[in-house]
Each structure stands twice: as structure tokens, then as C-alpha cells.
């Protein structure tokens, strides 16, 4: 399986903020493409959402949209 992953971190000790946000694109077993979004406090499991897309181009557009929103 092919995979692209982006990991963002936000650390601000003055505000006790240690967060992560991860985006990953992977081929699924059923022929579509999954965009996995994970976020939470560093050192925890955090939360996760998996979005299914019909093709890699659609998943990359969604990844870029989420990335722009987080940056």
C-alpha cells in the first residue's frame, strides 16, 4: 500500500499546549483511497476520522483543504 503522511505539531509551554494533527492518504482494500485525519494532545491516542475518496486526486484535494485550514 502506498502512503503519504503529514504531521503538524503545536507546542506552547506558556499555554500548556502540546497538540498534534496528522493527515495520511492510503489505498484501501476496496479500490478507493482513504484520507485519515488524527488529532489530539501529544502522548495520547487522540481522535480519528477516515474519509473515503474515489481516487487519489480527490483525496489530495481534501488533504490540501484540511492542511490550509490548520496552518
SVG drawing of the C-alpha trace seen along z (x, -y; Angstrom):
<svg xmlns="http://www.w3.org/2000/svg" viewBox="-16 -31 23 36">
<polyline fill="none" stroke="black" stroke-width="0.4" points="0.0,0.0 1.2,-3.5 1.1,-6.1 1.6,-9.9 1.6,-11.4 1.9,-14.9 2.4,-15.6 1.8,-19.0 2.7,-19.9 1.8,-22.9 3.8,-23.4 3.4,-26.4 4.6,-25.7 3.3,-29.0 -0.2,-27.9 0.3,-24.2 -0.4,-23.4 1.1,-20.3 -1.0,-19.2 -0.6,-17.2 -2.6,-16.9 -1.8,-14.2 -3.1,-13.6 -2.4,-10.4 -3.5,-9.1 -3.6,-5.3 -5.1,-3.0 -7.9,-1.0 -8.6,2.7 -11.7,1.9 -10.1,-0.2 -10.8,-3.6 -8.5,-6.0 -8.7,-6.8 -7.8,-10.1 -7.1,-9.6 -7.2,-12.6 -5.9,-12.3 -5.5,-14.9 -5.1,-15.4 -2.7,-16.0 0.9,-14.7 1.3,-11.5 -2.3,-10.4 -4.1,-8.4 -6.3,-11.4 -9.3,-11.2 -9.5,-9.9 -11.7,-10.3 -11.4,-8.3 -12.8,-9.8 -13.1,-7.6 -12.5,-9.2 -13.0,-7.6 -9.4,-8.4 -6.1,-9.8 -6.6,-13.2 -9.8,-13.7 -8.1,-12.6 -5.2,-15.0 -7.6,-17.9 -9.2,-17.1 -5.8,-16.8 -4.7,-20.2 -8.0,-21.8 -7.6,-20.4 -3.9,-21.4 -4.7,-25.0 -7.3,-25.2 -4.8,-24.0 -1.9,-26.2"/>
</svg>
